[in-house]
Amino acid sequence: MKKVLIIGGGFAGCAAAHQLSLIGGWDITLVEKAPVLGGGVKTFWHGGHPYTFGPRHFLTQDEKLFNYLNQLVPMRRCQEHEFITYVEKDANFYNFPIHKGDIPRMPDRDKIEQELKEVAGAANARNLEEYWIGSVGESLYNKIVNGYTKKMWGLDSCTELDDFAWSPKGVAIKEGSRACWDEAISAYPIALNGYDEYFDIATEETTVLLNRLITEYDPENKRVFFDNEWHSFDLIVSTVSPDVILGDIHGELPFLGRDFFKIVLPVEYAFPENVYFVYYGGDEPFTRAVEYKKFTNHKSPHTFIGLEIPSDRNKLYPMPIKREIAHAQQYFSDMPEGIISMGRAGSYKYIDIDDIIDQAMAMAQQINEGGLDHPVPLFGEEIEAVAAEMNKN
Ligand SMILES: Cc1cc2nc3c(=O)[nH]c(=O)nc-3n(C[C@H](O)[C@H](O)[C@H](O)COP(=O)(O)OP(=O)(O)OC[C@H]3O[C@@H](n4cnc5c(N)ncnc54)[C@H](O)[C@@H]3O)c2cc1C
């Protein structure tokens, strides 16, 4: 039997293990440095309240991905979900993404309406600022997008962001009865421990080694060093940042992280009905507050709110900057045959749970069809296209 090593037991590593076990013929080992599987999607508990590190709400446009997960971890559809944003200058909350129906409540509505009539469009936008101003005008951009986005990415200006593929926040102004993503399936596991069961089911056929830190990598020979010895494999599926595997040969890839703060409030619900997240674009240190009961359906006379604060203490968000995507591409180009890099850090792309399942399925299909020689992650073509464009300029 051929041997495969999976590095990292987050959603990506577990999904990869599951897909490889479904195709069969592989002796699968998964190495995870933490004491538990699940990475950021693992459910923890605080005062009896279940929560994950940041919301891990399952949103997808692809029914196949929903069905896959739902079959293993029964999901509760929550199509009613809504997000809002606080605008201090207006002393008001509005829908997020921006909704046309909110404009009459805005103090500068006349100016906004005029700007909306005059918007130039975003087709030729070179960066996120031009994109949004071209889509909704300067006032709405400054009111709702600019402060939040700068805070989210730890930047001084949205002109530094020139890759838009990351943004799930809606592409322009929404109309209709709700601002939210009605076109997507919105769901969360029914079980109070969220996705946890998935990690066990997905790795049933896998040798899982927790609390294991790989201290050396020999990608050319598909070997890694842990437990005081070298271990060799026929294939390595890595879900960690590619610079880790290749020893920073092109310099460290930048990421942004988050600190997480937990607050229990003495009320049954804090946010209005159906509101799951509140986004903050002002000078408060946090980007958003999430009321976890809205997802988990946990019953309690109290509610639990998680606050996320941008931080450099962990590596969670690859930067949506073409220069850095091209930087990541240098690593993908150098990745030896037999090493596949996937997951959020492994792809150096802001992807979600549904994308990760999709990647794992595509990866297994590719291997099943006989290809072990594809070192770049799924979405590699996109990344290559960005790199090619960078090289041209
Ligand atoms: C704050 C936040 C909120 C999010 N909310 C949503 C959401 O609402 N909906 C959604 O669909 N997606 C959401 N996402 C995205 C989604 O959850 C992630 O894309 C996905 O969970 C990433 O899975 P992963 O396995 O690639 O990474 P991770 O979950 O980061 O897992 C990586 C694993 O690798 C381990 N590891 C790291 N280095 C090593 C090493 N050297 N050796 C061994 N193990 C190692 C880590 O301990 C970790 O367990 C969110 C992401 C963040 C950061």
The ligand as a Tripos MOL2 file, in Angstrom:
@<TRIPOS>MOLECULE
LIG
   53    58     1     0     0
SMALL
NO_CHARGES

@<TRIPOS>ATOM
      1 C1        -11.7710   33.7790   12.1780 C.3       1 LIG1
      2 C2        -12.2330   32.9330   11.0200 C.ar      1 LIG1
      3 C3        -13.5970   32.7570   10.7940 C.ar      1 LIG1
      4 C4        -14.0210   31.9590    9.7310 C.ar      1 LIG1
      5 N1        -15.3710   31.8050    9.5100 N.ar      1 LIG1
      6 C5        -15.7810   31.0170    8.4950 C.ar      1 LIG1
      7 C6        -17.1660   30.8330    8.2510 C.ar      1 LIG1
      8 O1        -18.0210   31.4090    8.9350 O.2       1 LIG1
      9 N2        -17.5340   29.9970    7.2400 N.ar      1 LIG1
     10 C7        -16.6090   29.3540    6.4510 C.ar      1 LIG1
     11 O2        -16.9830   28.5670    5.5600 O.2       1 LIG1
     12 N3        -15.2970   29.5360    6.6450 N.ar      1 LIG1
     13 C8        -14.8780   30.3470    7.6430 C.ar      1 LIG1
     14 N4        -13.5430   30.5280    7.8460 N.ar      1 LIG1
     15 C9        -12.6140   29.8260    6.9510 C.3       1 LIG1
     16 C10       -12.5060   28.3400    7.2120 C.3       1 LIG1
     17 O3        -12.9000   28.0150    8.5160 O.3       1 LIG1
     18 C11       -11.0910   27.9310    6.9480 C.3       1 LIG1
     19 O4        -10.8120   28.1910    5.5990 O.3       1 LIG1
     20 C12       -10.8090   26.4670    7.2070 C.3       1 LIG1
     21 O5        -11.2650   26.0550    8.4410 O.3       1 LIG1
     22 C13        -9.3140   26.2610    7.0620 C.3       1 LIG1
     23 O6         -9.0250   24.9170    7.3020 O.3       1 LIG1
     24 P1         -7.5150   24.4850    7.2450 P.3       1 LIG1
     25 O7         -7.4700   23.0560    7.6290 O.co2     1 LIG1
     26 O8         -6.9300   24.8920    5.9410 O.co2     1 LIG1
     27 O9         -6.7800   25.3900    8.3370 O.3       1 LIG1
     28 P2         -6.7880   25.3750    9.9200 P.3       1 LIG1
     29 O10        -8.1400   25.2700   10.4870 O.co2     1 LIG1
     30 O11        -5.9700   26.5490   10.3040 O.co2     1 LIG1
     31 O12        -6.0190   24.0360   10.2720 O.3       1 LIG1
     32 C14        -4.6560   23.8910   10.1030 C.3       1 LIG1
     33 C15        -4.2140   22.8190   11.0880 C.3       1 LIG1
     34 O13        -2.8440   22.5410   10.8800 O.3       1 LIG1
     35 C16        -2.1990   22.4580   12.1330 C.3       1 LIG1
     36 N5         -0.7980   22.7740   11.8890 N.ar      1 LIG1
     37 C17        -0.2800   23.9870   11.5580 C.ar      1 LIG1
     38 N6          1.0480   23.8700   11.3750 N.ar      1 LIG1
     39 C18         1.3570   22.5660   11.5840 C.ar      1 LIG1
     40 C19         2.5650   21.8210   11.5440 C.ar      1 LIG1
     41 N7          3.7130   22.4080   11.2200 N.pl3     1 LIG1
     42 N8          2.5180   20.4990   11.8200 N.ar      1 LIG1
     43 C20         1.3480   19.8890   12.1380 C.ar      1 LIG1
     44 N9          0.1700   20.5490   12.2060 N.ar      1 LIG1
     45 C21         0.1810   21.8670   11.9240 C.ar      1 LIG1
     46 C22        -2.9210   23.4630   13.0060 C.3       1 LIG1
     47 O14        -2.7510   23.1770   14.3780 O.3       1 LIG1
     48 C23        -4.3740   23.2730   12.5310 C.3       1 LIG1
     49 O15        -5.0360   22.2690   13.2660 O.3       1 LIG1
     50 C24       -13.0900   31.3420    8.8750 C.ar      1 LIG1
     51 C25       -11.7100   31.5330    9.0960 C.ar      1 LIG1
     52 C26       -11.2940   32.3280   10.1550 C.ar      1 LIG1
     53 C27        -9.8270   32.5230   10.3540 C.3       1 LIG1
@<TRIPOS>BOND
     1     1     2 1
     2     2     3 ar
     3     2    52 ar
     4     3     4 ar
     5     4     5 ar
     6     4    50 ar
     7     5     6 ar
     8     6     7 ar
     9     6    13 1
    10     7     8 2
    11     7     9 ar
    12     9    10 ar
    13    10    11 2
    14    10    12 ar
    15    12    13 ar
    16    13    14 ar
    17    14    15 1
    18    14    50 ar
    19    15    16 1
    20    16    17 1
    21    16    18 1
    22    18    19 1
    23    18    20 1
    24    20    21 1
    25    20    22 1
    26    22    23 1
    27    23    24 1
    28    24    25 2
    29    24    26 1
    30    24    27 1
    31    27    28 1
    32    28    29 2
    33    28    30 1
    34    28    31 1
    35    31    32 1
    36    32    33 1
    37    33    34 1
    38    33    48 1
    39    34    35 1
    40    35    36 1
    41    35    46 1
    42    36    37 ar
    43    36    45 ar
    44    37    38 ar
    45    38    39 ar
    46    39    40 ar
    47    39    45 ar
    48    40    41 1
    49    40    42 ar
    50    42    43 ar
    51    43    44 ar
    52    44    45 ar
    53    46    47 1
    54    46    48 1
    55    48    49 1
    56    50    51 ar
    57    51    52 ar
    58    52    53 1
@<TRIPOS>SUBSTRUCTURE
     1 LIG1         1 GROUP 0 **** ****
